[in-house]
Amino acid sequence: MNDLPHFDLVAAFSMLVLIGYAILMTTVVASIATSRTGFGLRLVWLVVVCGAPFLGSALWFVVGRPGARREGGRPPSNRSAAAEVRA
């Protein structure tokens, strides 16, 4: 009846979720580690993200990341900072 031997849809979906989770955690941990916040605050964020991975990751990208509360969500470019120094 089924031409695909041993194909398990649940296993395939689980593998996709696991790969997505690994990518999310790698991105969040790298973002926290390279942020300009103090060491103590970075440590707190790492504990939050490891304790509640999906909620902690969402909170980091919405609230915790420097530049997340700026208009547009992007950090300032180096060109504008260099222009201000010259002026």
C-alpha positions in Angstrom: 0.0 0.0 0.0 2.7 2.5 1.0 5.6 2.7 -1.4 7.8 4.5 1.0 9.3 1.9 3.4 9.6 2.9 7.0 8.8 6.6 6.4 7.5 8.0 9.6 5.9 11.4 9.3 6.1 12.0 13.1 9.9 11.3 13.0 10.4 13.6 10.1 8.5 16.4 11.8 10.4 15.8 15.1 13.7 16.1 13.2 12.7 19.4 11.6 11.6 20.8 15.0 15.0 19.6 16.5 17.0 21.2 13.7 15.0 24.5 14.1 15.5 24.4 17.9 19.3 23.9 17.4 19.5 26.8 14.9 17.4 29.1 17.3 19.5 28.3 20.3 22.8 28.7 18.4 21.6 32.1 17.1 20.4 33.3 20.5 23.5 32.2 22.4 25.8 33.8 19.8 23.7 37.0 19.9 23.9 37.1 23.7 27.6 36.3 23.8 28.5 39.1 21.3 26.1 41.7 22.7 27.6 44.9 24.4 25.7 44.3 27.6 27.6 43.7 30.8 28.8 40.2 31.8 26.3 39.8 34.6 23.3 40.7 32.4 24.6 38.4 29.6 24.8 35.6 32.2 21.2 36.3 33.4 20.0 36.2 29.8 21.8 32.9 29.2 20.1 31.4 32.3 16.7 32.7 31.1 17.2 31.3 27.6 18.4 27.9 28.8 15.6 27.7 31.4 12.8 28.6 29.1 14.2 28.2 25.6 11.4 29.4 23.3 10.0 32.1 25.6 13.5 33.2 26.6 14.6 33.4 23.0 11.6 35.5 22.1 12.1 37.8 25.0 15.8 38.3 24.1 15.0 39.3 20.5 12.1 41.5 21.5 13.3 43.1 24.8 16.8 42.2 25.8 18.9 42.7 22.7 20.6 46.1 22.5 18.9 47.9 19.6 15.7 45.9 19.9 13.8 48.9 21.4 15.2 51.4 18.9 13.1 52.5 16.0 13.5 50.0 13.2 15.2 47.5 15.5 18.6 48.0 13.9 21.8 49.2 15.6 23.1 52.5 14.4 25.4 52.3 11.4 29.1 53.2 11.8 28.9 55.8 9.1 26.5 58.0 11.1 28.6 57.7 14.2 31.8 58.6 12.2 30.0 61.6 10.7 28.9 62.9 14.1 32.5 62.7 15.4 33.8 64.7 12.4 31.2 67.4 12.8 
